Amino acid sequence: MLLLSGCVYRMAVQQGNYLDARQVMQVKEGMTRAQIRFLLGTPMLPDAFNRDRWDYLYTLNLGDGSAVTRQRLTVYFEDDKVSRIENAGAPTEVPADTGAAPASPATPNPPATPGT
């Protein structure tokens, strides 16, 4: 019997709301729900029992068992404004090589008009 267990490919699995450091650093107390939703998107895990708590969860499992990355950013609201932020693993430092704003996609040159 031939055993092929070593040849099984396990792909990386990403789940949840991926947040980058630029997004996380912009979250401030006093922001409205609409501002948070615009900045971070819809929370992955809305709390059914507490509408004033939004959890943004992200997990990356590389598949080979070498590493599992877990991030959690919890935003608490009071009177529809951010009252508290809990960060457990979400990035807060922008890497030096990506500190510049992302470049906008190149736009093609407009077609030449006859007679110019």
C-alpha positions in Angstrom: 0.0 0.0 0.0 1.4 3.4 -1.0 1.0 6.2 1.6 0.7 9.6 0.1 0.0 11.5 3.3 3.1 13.7 2.8 1.9 14.9 -0.5 -1.3 16.5 0.7 -1.5 20.2 -0.1 -3.2 22.3 2.5 -3.9 25.8 1.4 -3.7 28.9 3.5 -7.1 29.9 4.9 -8.0 33.6 5.7 -11.1 34.3 7.6 -12.6 37.5 8.9 -11.9 41.2 8.5 -8.3 41.9 7.5 -7.3 45.2 9.0 -4.1 47.0 8.1 -2.2 49.4 10.4 -3.4 52.5 8.6 -7.0 51.6 9.3 -6.5 50.6 12.9 -4.5 53.8 13.6 -7.4 56.0 12.3 -10.0 54.6 14.8 -10.5 57.2 17.5 -12.9 57.7 20.4 -15.8 59.9 19.5 -16.1 58.6 15.9 -19.6 57.6 14.8 -20.8 54.1 13.8 -21.0 55.2 10.2 -17.4 56.4 10.3 -16.2 53.1 11.7 -18.2 51.1 9.2 -16.8 53.2 6.4 -13.2 52.8 7.7 -13.3 49.1 8.8 -16.3 47.7 7.0 -19.1 45.6 8.6 -17.9 43.8 11.7 -17.4 40.0 11.2 -19.0 39.2 14.5 -22.0 41.5 15.5 -22.9 40.9 19.1 -26.5 39.7 19.3 -26.8 40.7 22.9 -24.9 44.0 22.9 -25.4 46.2 19.9 -22.8 48.6 21.3 -20.0 46.2 20.7 -18.4 45.4 17.3 -15.8 42.7 16.9 -13.4 42.7 13.9 -11.8 39.2 13.8 -9.1 37.9 11.5 -7.5 34.5 11.3 -4.8 33.3 8.9 -4.0 29.6 9.0 -1.0 28.8 6.7 -2.2 25.2 6.2 1.2 23.7 6.9 0.7 24.0 10.6 3.6 26.4 11.0 1.7 29.5 12.1 -1.7 30.8 12.9 -2.2 34.5 13.0 -5.1 35.9 15.1 -6.2 39.5 15.3 -9.1 41.1 17.2 -10.2 44.7 17.3 -13.2 45.4 19.5 -15.0 48.7 19.2 -17.4 49.8 21.9 -20.0 52.5 21.4 -21.9 54.7 23.8 -24.6 57.1 22.4 -23.6 55.9 18.9 -20.0 57.1 19.3 -16.8 55.1 20.0 -16.2 55.0 23.7 -13.5 52.4 23.9 -11.2 50.4 21.6 -9.6 47.0 22.5 -6.8 45.7 20.3 -5.6 42.2 20.6 -3.1 41.6 17.8 -4.4 44.0 15.1 -1.4 45.8 13.5 -0.6 49.3 14.7 2.7 50.1 13.0 3.0 50.8 9.3 6.0 49.0 7.9 8.7 51.5 6.7 8.7 50.2 3.1 5.0 50.7 2.7 4.7 54.0 4.5 3.7 55.9 1.4 0.1 56.0 0.3 -0.6 53.3 -2.3 -0.1 54.4 -5.8 -3.3 54.9 -7.8 -3.6 52.5 -10.8 -2.1 53.8 -14.0 -4.7 55.3 -16.3 -4.3 54.7 -20.0 -3.5 57.7 -22.2 -6.6 59.0 -24.0 -6.8 58.1 -27.7 -5.3 60.8 -30.0 -7.8 62.9 -31.8 -7.3 63.5 -35.5 -5.8 66.8 -36.4 -3.8 67.3 -33.2 
